[in-house]
Amino acid sequence: MKKYFIIALLVIVGLTVAYLTFVIAAIKIIIGSILLGVAAIALLAVWIMWKIDD
């Protein structure tokens, strides 16, 4: 019985680590997407200002 308990505990720990890894990666992707959008808008604003100057 103890062997099955240890195996179940290891499986639960493994699934928890995999889930947390996925959640952290998803959060990083969301933050990266937001920052990429901000950078694109800033680049567009600089390009428009540069075009207006001519």
N, CA, C and O atoms as a Tripos MOL2 file, in Angstrom:
@<TRIPOS>MOLECULE
protein
  216   215    54     0     0
PROTEIN
NO_CHARGES

@<TRIPOS>ATOM
      1 N           0.8320   -1.1950    0.0000 N.3       1 MET1
      2 CA          0.0000    0.0000    0.0000 C.3       1 MET1
      3 C           0.8760    1.2580    0.0000 C.2       1 MET1
      4 O           0.5640    2.2410   -0.6720 O.2       1 MET1
      5 N           1.9610    1.2140    0.7520 N.am      2 LYS2
      6 CA          2.8360    2.3850    0.8450 C.3       2 LYS2
      7 C           3.4430    2.7130   -0.5280 C.2       2 LYS2
      8 O           3.6240    3.8810   -0.8720 O.2       2 LYS2
      9 N           3.7550    1.6610   -1.3120 N.am      3 LYS3
     10 CA          4.3480    1.8590   -2.6380 C.3       3 LYS3
     11 C           3.3760    2.6310   -3.5430 C.2       3 LYS3
     12 O           3.7780    3.5520   -4.2540 O.2       3 LYS3
     13 N           2.0850    2.2410   -3.5070 N.am      4 TYR4
     14 CA          1.0910    2.9290   -4.3340 C.3       4 TYR4
     15 C           0.8960    4.3760   -3.8990 C.2       4 TYR4
     16 O           0.6890    5.2650   -4.7250 O.2       4 TYR4
     17 N           0.9660    4.5990   -2.5900 N.am      5 PHE5
     18 CA          0.8300    5.9660   -2.0660 C.3       5 PHE5
     19 C           1.9720    6.8470   -2.5680 C.2       5 PHE5
     20 O           1.7470    7.9910   -2.9630 O.2       5 PHE5
     21 N           3.1910    6.3210   -2.5540 N.am      6 ILE6
     22 CA          4.3550    7.0940   -3.0190 C.3       6 ILE6
     23 C           4.2460    7.3650   -4.5190 C.2       6 ILE6
     24 O           4.5470    8.4680   -4.9760 O.2       6 ILE6
     25 N           3.8140    6.3570   -5.2870 N.am      7 ILE7
     26 CA          3.6530    6.5500   -6.7340 C.3       7 ILE7
     27 C           2.5850    7.5990   -7.0150 C.2       7 ILE7
     28 O           2.7760    8.4630   -7.8700 O.2       7 ILE7
     29 N           1.4520    7.5310   -6.2960 N.am      8 ALA8
     30 CA          0.3810    8.5150   -6.4770 C.3       8 ALA8
     31 C           0.8710    9.9090   -6.1080 C.2       8 ALA8
     32 O           0.5530   10.8830   -6.7910 O.2       8 ALA8
     33 N           1.6370   10.0050   -5.0390 N.am      9 LEU9
     34 CA          2.1690   11.3080   -4.6120 C.3       9 LEU9
     35 C           3.1010   11.8830   -5.6770 C.2       9 LEU9
     36 O           3.0360   13.0720   -5.9870 O.2       9 LEU9
     37 N           3.9690   11.0330   -6.2360 N.am     10 LEU10
     38 CA          4.8810   11.4950   -7.2880 C.3      10 LEU10
     39 C           4.1130   11.9380   -8.5350 C.2      10 LEU10
     40 O           4.4760   12.9310   -9.1660 O.2      10 LEU10
     41 N           3.0590   11.2100   -8.8910 N.am     11 VAL11
     42 CA          2.2420   11.5870  -10.0500 C.3      11 VAL11
     43 C           1.5660   12.9290   -9.8000 C.2      11 VAL11
     44 O           1.5370   13.7830  -10.6850 O.2      11 VAL11
     45 N           1.0250   13.1200   -8.6020 N.am     12 ILE12
     46 CA          0.3620   14.3910   -8.2700 C.3      12 ILE12
     47 C           1.3640   15.5430   -8.3050 C.2      12 ILE12
     48 O           1.0630   16.6110   -8.8380 O.2      12 ILE12
     49 N           2.5490   15.3320   -7.7410 N.am     13 VAL13
     50 CA          3.5850   16.3710   -7.7640 C.3      13 VAL13
     51 C           3.9950   16.6830   -9.2030 C.2      13 VAL13
     52 O           4.1670   17.8480   -9.5610 O.2      13 VAL13
     53 N           4.1510   15.6450  -10.0260 N.am     14 GLY14
     54 CA          4.5250   15.8530  -11.4330 C.3      14 GLY14
     55 C           3.4760   16.6420  -12.1850 C.2      14 GLY14
     56 O           3.8030   17.5570  -12.9420 O.2      14 GLY14
     57 N           2.2000   16.2890  -11.9800 N.am     15 LEU15
     58 CA          1.1160   17.0220  -12.6450 C.3      15 LEU15
     59 C           1.0450   18.4700  -12.1700 C.2      15 LEU15
     60 O           0.7760   19.3740  -12.9610 O.2      15 LEU15
     61 N           1.2860   18.6910  -10.8790 N.am     16 THR16
     62 CA          1.2700   20.0580  -10.3450 C.3      16 THR16
     63 C           2.3880   20.8910  -10.9560 C.2      16 THR16
     64 O           2.1700   22.0380  -11.3440 O.2      16 THR16
     65 N           3.5800   20.3200  -11.0410 N.am     17 VAL17
     66 CA          4.7150   21.0360  -11.6390 C.3      17 VAL17
     67 C           4.4390   21.3400  -13.1150 C.2      17 VAL17
     68 O           4.7210   22.4430  -13.5830 O.2      17 VAL17
     69 N           3.8890   20.3640  -13.8490 N.am     18 ALA18
     70 CA          3.5740   20.5810  -15.2630 C.3      18 ALA18
     71 C           2.5250   21.6820  -15.4140 C.2      18 ALA18
     72 O           2.6450   22.5310  -16.2970 O.2      18 ALA18
     73 N           1.4990   21.6760  -14.5630 N.am     19 TYR19
     74 CA          0.4410   22.6870  -14.6270 C.3      19 TYR19
     75 C           1.0020   24.0750  -14.3310 C.2      19 TYR19
     76 O           0.7030   25.0340  -15.0430 O.2      19 TYR19
     77 N           1.8190   24.1810  -13.2740 N.am     20 LEU20
     78 CA          2.4010   25.4780  -12.9190 C.3      20 LEU20
     79 C           3.3320   25.9780  -14.0240 C.2      20 LEU20
     80 O           3.3610   27.1730  -14.3200 O.2      20 LEU20
     81 N           4.0870   25.0710  -14.6260 N.am     21 THR21
     82 CA          4.9630   25.4550  -15.7320 C.3      21 THR21
     83 C           4.1380   26.0220  -16.8860 C.2      21 THR21
     84 O           4.5000   27.0390  -17.4780 O.2      21 THR21
     85 N           3.0230   25.3540  -17.2010 N.am     22 PHE22
     86 CA          2.1460   25.8220  -18.2740 C.3      22 PHE22
     87 C           1.5600   27.1910  -17.9500 C.2      22 PHE22
     88 O           1.5310   28.0750  -18.8060 O.2      22 PHE22
     89 N           1.0910   27.3680  -16.7120 N.am     23 VAL23
     90 CA          0.4840   28.6510  -16.3130 C.3      23 VAL23
     91 C           1.5170   29.7700  -16.3850 C.2      23 VAL23
     92 O           1.2220   30.8490  -16.8990 O.2      23 VAL23
     93 N           2.7210   29.5280  -15.8760 N.am     24 ILE24
     94 CA          3.7680   30.5570  -15.9020 C.3      24 ILE24
     95 C           4.1400   30.8970  -17.3470 C.2      24 ILE24
     96 O           4.3280   32.0670  -17.6810 O.2      24 ILE24
     97 N           4.2460   29.8810  -18.1980 N.am     25 ALA25
     98 CA          4.5640   30.1260  -19.6080 C.3      25 ALA25
     99 C           3.4500   30.9300  -20.2780 C.2      25 ALA25
    100 O           3.7280   31.8380  -21.0620 O.2      25 ALA25
    101 N           2.1930   30.6040  -19.9740 N.am     26 ALA26
    102 CA          1.0690   31.3400  -20.5590 C.3      26 ALA26
    103 C           1.0920   32.8060  -20.1120 C.2      26 ALA26
    104 O           0.8440   33.7060  -20.9140 O.2      26 ALA26
    105 N           1.3890   33.0400  -18.8370 N.am     27 ILE27
    106 CA          1.4660   34.4170  -18.3360 C.3      27 ILE27
    107 C           2.5960   35.1670  -19.0390 C.2      27 ILE27
    108 O           2.4300   36.3310  -19.4060 O.2      27 ILE27
    109 N           3.7350   34.5160  -19.2290 N.am     28 LYS28
    110 CA          4.8630   35.1650  -19.9140 C.3      28 LYS28
    111 C           4.5090   35.4810  -21.3660 C.2      28 LYS28
    112 O           4.8870   36.5320  -21.8840 O.2      28 LYS28
    113 N           3.7850   34.5730  -22.0220 N.am     29 ILE29
    114 CA          3.3740   34.8220  -23.4100 C.3      29 ILE29
    115 C           2.4180   36.0040  -23.4680 C.2      29 ILE29
    116 O           2.5230   36.8360  -24.3700 O.2      29 ILE29
    117 N           1.4840   36.0940  -22.5200 N.am     30 ILE30
    118 CA          0.5280   37.2110  -22.4940 C.3      30 ILE30
    119 C           1.2730   38.5280  -22.2770 C.2      30 ILE30
    120 O           1.0180   39.5050  -22.9800 O.2      30 ILE30
    121 N           2.1790   38.5600  -21.3220 N.am     31 ILE31
    122 CA          2.9440   39.7850  -21.0500 C.3      31 ILE31
    123 C           3.7890   40.1580  -22.2690 C.2      31 ILE31
    124 O           3.8800   41.3310  -22.6300 O.2      31 ILE31
    125 N           4.4030   39.1600  -22.8990 N.am     32 GLY32
    126 CA          5.2040   39.4190  -24.0950 C.3      32 GLY32
    127 C           4.3630   39.9680  -25.2310 C.2      32 GLY32
    128 O           4.8070   40.8570  -25.9580 O.2      32 GLY32
    129 N           3.1510   39.4490  -25.3920 N.am     33 SER33
    130 CA          2.2620   39.9470  -26.4430 C.3      33 SER33
    131 C           1.8750   41.3980  -26.1900 C.2      33 SER33
    132 O           1.8490   42.2160  -27.1090 O.2      33 SER33
    133 N           1.5760   41.7040  -24.9370 N.am     34 ILE34
    134 CA          1.2170   43.0930  -24.5980 C.3      34 ILE34
    135 C           2.3920   44.0260  -24.8740 C.2      34 ILE34
    136 O           2.2130   45.0950  -25.4590 O.2      34 ILE34
    137 N           3.5930   43.6280  -24.4540 N.am     35 LEU35
    138 CA          4.7690   44.4780  -24.6740 C.3      35 LEU35
    139 C           5.0810   44.6160  -26.1640 C.2      35 LEU35
    140 O           5.5080   45.6790  -26.6150 O.2      35 LEU35
    141 N           4.8680   43.5430  -26.9260 N.am     36 LEU36
    142 CA          5.0760   43.6070  -28.3670 C.3      36 LEU36
    143 C           4.0890   44.5800  -29.0090 C.2      36 LEU36
    144 O           4.4580   45.3400  -29.9050 O.2      36 LEU36
    145 N           2.8420   44.5590  -28.5560 N.am     37 GLY37
    146 CA          1.8350   45.5010  -29.0520 C.3      37 GLY37
    147 C           2.2060   46.9380  -28.7300 C.2      37 GLY37
    148 O           2.0780   47.8190  -29.5800 O.2      37 GLY37
    149 N           2.6620   47.1800  -27.5140 N.am     38 VAL38
    150 CA          3.0820   48.5290  -27.1100 C.3      38 VAL38
    151 C           4.2570   48.9960  -27.9610 C.2      38 VAL38
    152 O           4.2910   50.1450  -28.4000 O.2      38 VAL38
    153 N           5.2210   48.1040  -28.1940 N.am     39 ALA39
    154 CA          6.3810   48.4560  -29.0120 C.3      39 ALA39
    155 C           5.9560   48.7580  -30.4440 C.2      39 ALA39
    156 O           6.4890   49.6800  -31.0630 O.2      39 ALA39
    157 N           5.0040   47.9950  -30.9820 N.am     40 ALA40
    158 CA          4.5270   48.2330  -32.3450 C.3      40 ALA40
    159 C           3.8230   49.5880  -32.4480 C.2      40 ALA40
    160 O           4.0130   50.3150  -33.4230 O.2      40 ALA40
    161 N           3.0140   49.9250  -31.4470 N.am     41 ILE41
    162 CA          2.3260   51.2230  -31.4510 C.3      41 ILE41
    163 C           3.3370   52.3560  -31.3500 C.2      41 ILE41
    164 O           3.1990   53.3670  -32.0390 O.2      41 ILE41
    165 N           4.3520   52.2060  -30.5030 N.am     42 ALA42
    166 CA          5.3810   53.2390  -30.3630 C.3      42 ALA42
    167 C           6.1530   53.4050  -31.6730 C.2      42 ALA42
    168 O           6.4380   54.5280  -32.0880 O.2      42 ALA42
    169 N           6.4890   52.2980  -32.3190 N.am     43 LEU43
    170 CA          7.1920   52.3490  -33.5950 C.3      43 LEU43
    171 C           6.3350   53.0320  -34.6620 C.2      43 LEU43
    172 O           6.8390   53.8230  -35.4590 O.2      43 LEU43
    173 N           5.0430   52.7220  -34.6710 N.am     44 LEU44
    174 CA          4.1170   53.3630  -35.6100 C.3      44 LEU44
    175 C           4.0370   54.8660  -35.3540 C.2      44 LEU44
    176 O           4.0130   55.6550  -36.2980 O.2      44 LEU44
    177 N           3.9960   55.2650  -34.0790 N.am     45 ALA45
    178 CA          3.9410   56.6920  -33.7360 C.3      45 ALA45
    179 C           5.2130   57.4050  -34.1960 C.2      45 ALA45
    180 O           5.1460   58.5100  -34.7350 O.2      45 ALA45
    181 N           6.3630   56.7790  -33.9850 N.am     46 VAL46
    182 CA          7.6320   57.3820  -34.4250 C.3      46 VAL46
    183 C           7.6570   57.5080  -35.9440 C.2      46 VAL46
    184 O           8.0890   58.5300  -36.4790 O.2      46 VAL46
    185 N           7.1940   56.4650  -36.6390 N.am     47 TRP47
    186 CA          7.1710   56.4880  -38.1050 C.3      47 TRP47
    187 C           6.2510   57.5830  -38.6290 C.2      47 TRP47
    188 O           6.5940   58.2770  -39.5860 O.2      47 TRP47
    189 N           5.0780   57.7450  -38.0020 N.am     48 ILE48
    190 CA          4.1320   58.7930  -38.4280 C.3      48 ILE48
    191 C           4.7300   60.1700  -38.1890 C.2      48 ILE48
    192 O           4.6350   61.0440  -39.0500 O.2      48 ILE48
    193 N           5.3520   60.3760  -37.0150 N.am     49 MET49
    194 CA          5.9790   61.6780  -36.7300 C.3      49 MET49
    195 C           7.0960   61.9670  -37.7240 C.2      49 MET49
    196 O           7.2520   63.1060  -38.1640 O.2      49 MET49
    197 N           7.8700   60.9550  -38.0810 N.am     50 TRP50
    198 CA          8.9650   61.1310  -39.0330 C.3      50 TRP50
    199 C           8.4190   61.4810  -40.4020 C.2      50 TRP50
    200 O           9.0200   62.2810  -41.1200 O.2      50 TRP50
    201 N           7.2850   60.8950  -40.7790 N.am     51 LYS51
    202 CA          6.6800   61.1730  -42.0820 C.3      51 LYS51
    203 C           6.0790   62.5770  -42.1200 C.2      51 LYS51
    204 O           6.1560   63.2530  -43.1460 O.2      51 LYS51
    205 N           5.4870   63.0190  -41.0230 N.am     52 ILE52
    206 CA          4.8460   64.3400  -40.9690 C.3      52 ILE52
    207 C           5.9070   65.4390  -41.0970 C.2      52 ILE52
    208 O           5.6520   66.4890  -41.6880 O.2      52 ILE52
    209 N           7.0980   65.1900  -40.5400 N.am     53 ASP53
    210 CA          8.1570   66.2070  -40.5510 C.3      53 ASP53
    211 C           8.5790   66.5900  -41.9670 C.2      53 ASP53
    212 O           8.9780   67.7320  -42.1970 O.2      53 ASP53
    213 N           8.5000   65.6710  -42.9100 N.am     54 ASP54
    214 CA          9.0090   65.9500  -44.2620 C.3      54 ASP54
    215 C           8.2150   66.9750  -44.9940 C.2      54 ASP54
    216 O           8.5340   67.3010  -46.1380 O.2      54 ASP54
@<TRIPOS>BOND
     1     1     2 1
     2     2     3 1
     3     3     4 2
     4     3     5 am
     5     5     6 1
     6     6     7 1
     7     7     8 2
     8     7     9 am
     9     9    10 1
    10    10    11 1
    11    11    12 2
    12    11    13 am
    13    13    14 1
    14    14    15 1
    15    15    16 2
    16    15    17 am
    17    17    18 1
    18    18    19 1
    19    19    20 2
    20    19    21 am
    21    21    22 1
    22    22    23 1
    23    23    24 2
    24    23    25 am
    25    25    26 1
    26    26    27 1
    27    27    28 2
    28    27    29 am
    29    29    30 1
    30    30    31 1
    31    31    32 2
    32    31    33 am
    33    33    34 1
    34    34    35 1
    35    35    36 2
    36    35    37 am
    37    37    38 1
    38    38    39 1
    39    39    40 2
    40    39    41 am
    41    41    42 1
    42    42    43 1
    43    43    44 2
    44    43    45 am
    45    45    46 1
    46    46    47 1
    47    47    48 2
    48    47    49 am
    49    49    50 1
    50    50    51 1
    51    51    52 2
    52    51    53 am
    53    53    54 1
    54    54    55 1
    55    55    56 2
    56    55    57 am
    57    57    58 1
    58    58    59 1
    59    59    60 2
    60    59    61 am
    61    61    62 1
    62    62    63 1
    63    63    64 2
    64    63    65 am
    65    65    66 1
    66    66    67 1
    67    67    68 2
    68    67    69 am
    69    69    70 1
    70    70    71 1
    71    71    72 2
    72    71    73 am
    73    73    74 1
    74    74    75 1
    75    75    76 2
    76    75    77 am
    77    77    78 1
    78    78    79 1
    79    79    80 2
    80    79    81 am
    81    81    82 1
    82    82    83 1
    83    83    84 2
    84    83    85 am
    85    85    86 1
    86    86    87 1
    87    87    88 2
    88    87    89 am
    89    89    90 1
    90    90    91 1
    91    91    92 2
    92    91    93 am
    93    93    94 1
    94    94    95 1
    95    95    96 2
    96    95    97 am
    97    97    98 1
    98    98    99 1
    99    99   100 2
   100    99   101 am
   101   101   102 1
   102   102   103 1
   103   103   104 2
   104   103   105 am
   105   105   106 1
   106   106   107 1
   107   107   108 2
   108   107   109 am
   109   109   110 1
   110   110   111 1
   111   111   112 2
   112   111   113 am
   113   113   114 1
   114   114   115 1
   115   115   116 2
   116   115   117 am
   117   117   118 1
   118   118   119 1
   119   119   120 2
   120   119   121 am
   121   121   122 1
   122   122   123 1
   123   123   124 2
   124   123   125 am
   125   125   126 1
   126   126   127 1
   127   127   128 2
   128   127   129 am
   129   129   130 1
   130   130   131 1
   131   131   132 2
   132   131   133 am
   133   133   134 1
   134   134   135 1
   135   135   136 2
   136   135   137 am
   137   137   138 1
   138   138   139 1
   139   139   140 2
   140   139   141 am
   141   141   142 1
   142   142   143 1
   143   143   144 2
   144   143   145 am
   145   145   146 1
   146   146   147 1
   147   147   148 2
   148   147   149 am
   149   149   150 1
   150   150   151 1
   151   151   152 2
   152   151   153 am
   153   153   154 1
   154   154   155 1
   155   155   156 2
   156   155   157 am
   157   157   158 1
   158   158   159 1
   159   159   160 2
   160   159   161 am
   161   161   162 1
   162   162   163 1
   163   163   164 2
   164   163   165 am
   165   165   166 1
   166   166   167 1
   167   167   168 2
   168   167   169 am
   169   169   170 1
   170   170   171 1
   171   171   172 2
   172   171   173 am
   173   173   174 1
   174   174   175 1
   175   175   176 2
   176   175   177 am
   177   177   178 1
   178   178   179 1
   179   179   180 2
   180   179   181 am
   181   181   182 1
   182   182   183 1
   183   183   184 2
   184   183   185 am
   185   185   186 1
   186   186   187 1
   187   187   188 2
   188   187   189 am
   189   189   190 1
   190   190   191 1
   191   191   192 2
   192   191   193 am
   193   193   194 1
   194   194   195 1
   195   195   196 2
   196   195   197 am
   197   197   198 1
   198   198   199 1
   199   199   200 2
   200   199   201 am
   201   201   202 1
   202   202   203 1
   203   203   204 2
   204   203   205 am
   205   205   206 1
   206   206   207 1
   207   207   208 2
   208   207   209 am
   209   209   210 1
   210   210   211 1
   211   211   212 2
   212   211   213 am
   213   213   214 1
   214   214   215 1
   215   215   216 2
@<TRIPOS>SUBSTRUCTURE
     1 MET1         2 RESIDUE 1 A MET
     2 LYS2         6 RESIDUE 1 A LYS
     3 LYS3        10 RESIDUE 1 A LYS
     4 TYR4        14 RESIDUE 1 A TYR
     5 PHE5        18 RESIDUE 1 A PHE
     6 ILE6        22 RESIDUE 1 A ILE
     7 ILE7        26 RESIDUE 1 A ILE
     8 ALA8        30 RESIDUE 1 A ALA
     9 LEU9        34 RESIDUE 1 A LEU
    10 LEU10       38 RESIDUE 1 A LEU
    11 VAL11       42 RESIDUE 1 A VAL
    12 ILE12       46 RESIDUE 1 A ILE
    13 VAL13       50 RESIDUE 1 A VAL
    14 GLY14       54 RESIDUE 1 A GLY
    15 LEU15       58 RESIDUE 1 A LEU
    16 THR16       62 RESIDUE 1 A THR
    17 VAL17       66 RESIDUE 1 A VAL
    18 ALA18       70 RESIDUE 1 A ALA
    19 TYR19       74 RESIDUE 1 A TYR
    20 LEU20       78 RESIDUE 1 A LEU
    21 THR21       82 RESIDUE 1 A THR
    22 PHE22       86 RESIDUE 1 A PHE
    23 VAL23       90 RESIDUE 1 A VAL
    24 ILE24       94 RESIDUE 1 A ILE
    25 ALA25       98 RESIDUE 1 A ALA
    26 ALA26      102 RESIDUE 1 A ALA
    27 ILE27      106 RESIDUE 1 A ILE
    28 LYS28      110 RESIDUE 1 A LYS
    29 ILE29      114 RESIDUE 1 A ILE
    30 ILE30      118 RESIDUE 1 A ILE
    31 ILE31      122 RESIDUE 1 A ILE
    32 GLY32      126 RESIDUE 1 A GLY
    33 SER33      130 RESIDUE 1 A SER
    34 ILE34      134 RESIDUE 1 A ILE
    35 LEU35      138 RESIDUE 1 A LEU
    36 LEU36      142 RESIDUE 1 A LEU
    37 GLY37      146 RESIDUE 1 A GLY
    38 VAL38      150 RESIDUE 1 A VAL
    39 ALA39      154 RESIDUE 1 A ALA
    40 ALA40      158 RESIDUE 1 A ALA
    41 ILE41      162 RESIDUE 1 A ILE
    42 ALA42      166 RESIDUE 1 A ALA
    43 LEU43      170 RESIDUE 1 A LEU
    44 LEU44      174 RESIDUE 1 A LEU
    45 ALA45      178 RESIDUE 1 A ALA
    46 VAL46      182 RESIDUE 1 A VAL
    47 TRP47      186 RESIDUE 1 A TRP
    48 ILE48      190 RESIDUE 1 A ILE
    49 MET49      194 RESIDUE 1 A MET
    50 TRP50      198 RESIDUE 1 A TRP
    51 LYS51      202 RESIDUE 1 A LYS
    52 ILE52      206 RESIDUE 1 A ILE
    53 ASP53      210 RESIDUE 1 A ASP
    54 ASP54      214 RESIDUE 1 A ASP
